[in-house]
Amino acid sequence: MDFAVYSVSIIGSFAAARWATERLKFHLRTKRVWVHHWILAAAAMLVMFALDVGAAWLWGALTGVALEGLRRDNWSLVRSKQ
């Protein structure tokens, strides 16, 4: 059943991240660096891995958020000059 929870969490968080990124203008960025939501999700996954967290819904949620960010055209950490 953990796999089902994981899968549903991926779908739900992917959709929620898509909705949030289209409607909210919250950004963590400077003139040189843009910390995208997929980077934050990946960092949270590394911390969870180090702490041996095994909650399937949390792993699925963070995976969905990361995948939503990676599908976009501009997802690099270093901001391009405009």
Backbone torsions as a table, in degrees:
resi	resn	phi	psi	omega
1	MET	NA	-24.0	177.8
2	ASP	-60.0	-35.9	180.0
3	PHE	-65.7	-37.2	177.8
4	ALA	-65.6	-43.6	177.7
5	VAL	-62.0	-44.0	177.5
6	TYR	-58.3	-47.6	-177.7
7	SER	-65.0	-45.1	179.0
8	VAL	-64.9	-37.3	178.5
9	SER	-64.5	-38.3	176.7
10	ILE	-60.6	-50.4	-177.6
11	ILE	-62.7	-46.9	-178.4
12	GLY	-64.1	-43.7	-178.8
13	SER	-73.5	-32.0	175.0
14	PHE	-60.9	-47.8	179.4
15	ALA	-64.8	-41.6	179.8
16	ALA	-66.4	-40.6	177.9
17	ALA	-65.3	-39.3	177.7
18	ARG	-62.5	-45.9	179.2
19	TRP	-61.9	-46.4	-176.7
20	ALA	-65.9	-43.3	-177.6
21	THR	-69.5	-25.4	178.0
22	GLU	-80.8	-23.1	-173.0
23	ARG	-112.2	-28.0	-177.7
24	LEU	-103.4	143.2	-178.9
25	LYS	-111.9	49.6	177.9
26	PHE	-94.2	121.1	-179.1
27	HIS	-134.6	142.6	170.8
28	LEU	-106.1	95.8	-176.9
29	ARG	-150.7	157.8	172.7
30	THR	-124.3	-167.8	178.2
31	LYS	-69.8	-23.0	-177.3
32	ARG	-109.3	-30.3	-171.3
33	VAL	-123.5	140.2	174.4
34	TRP	-126.6	112.4	-179.6
35	VAL	-90.4	100.7	-178.1
36	HIS	-76.0	163.5	-178.5
37	HIS	-65.4	-27.5	179.2
38	TRP	-70.7	-30.5	177.7
39	ILE	-70.0	-42.5	177.8
40	LEU	-62.7	-41.4	178.5
41	ALA	-64.4	-42.3	179.0
42	ALA	-64.8	-39.4	177.8
43	ALA	-64.1	-42.0	177.6
44	ALA	-62.9	-36.8	177.5
45	MET	-64.6	-40.3	178.2
46	LEU	-63.3	-41.3	177.5
47	VAL	-64.5	-44.1	178.8
48	MET	-61.2	-39.9	178.6
49	PHE	-63.4	-45.0	-179.8
50	ALA	-63.7	-34.0	180.0
51	LEU	-88.6	0.8	178.8
52	ASP	59.3	44.2	176.7
53	VAL	-81.5	131.7	-175.8
54	GLY	-119.6	17.4	-178.5
55	ALA	-69.6	112.3	-176.1
56	ALA	-60.2	-39.1	-178.8
57	TRP	-66.0	-34.4	-179.8
58	LEU	-73.3	-42.3	175.8
59	TRP	-61.7	-42.3	178.8
60	GLY	-64.8	-41.7	179.9
61	ALA	-62.9	-46.2	-179.9
62	LEU	-68.5	-34.4	175.8
63	THR	-63.8	-43.4	178.3
64	GLY	-61.9	-42.6	178.6
65	VAL	-64.0	-44.2	179.8
66	ALA	-64.3	-44.0	-179.9
67	LEU	-64.8	-36.5	178.4
68	GLU	-62.8	-40.1	179.7
69	GLY	-71.5	-36.1	-178.3
70	LEU	-71.1	-20.4	-179.2
71	ARG	-78.6	-9.7	-179.4
72	ARG	-78.7	159.9	-177.6
73	ASP	-69.4	-45.0	-176.0
74	ASN	-109.7	103.2	-178.3
75	TRP	-132.6	18.1	-179.3
76	SER	-76.4	159.3	179.5
77	LEU	-77.0	-35.5	-179.5
78	VAL	-88.0	127.6	-178.9
79	ARG	-72.7	138.8	176.1
80	SER	-82.5	150.6	178.6
81	LYS	-75.1	133.6	-177.3
82	GLN	-117.9	NA	NA
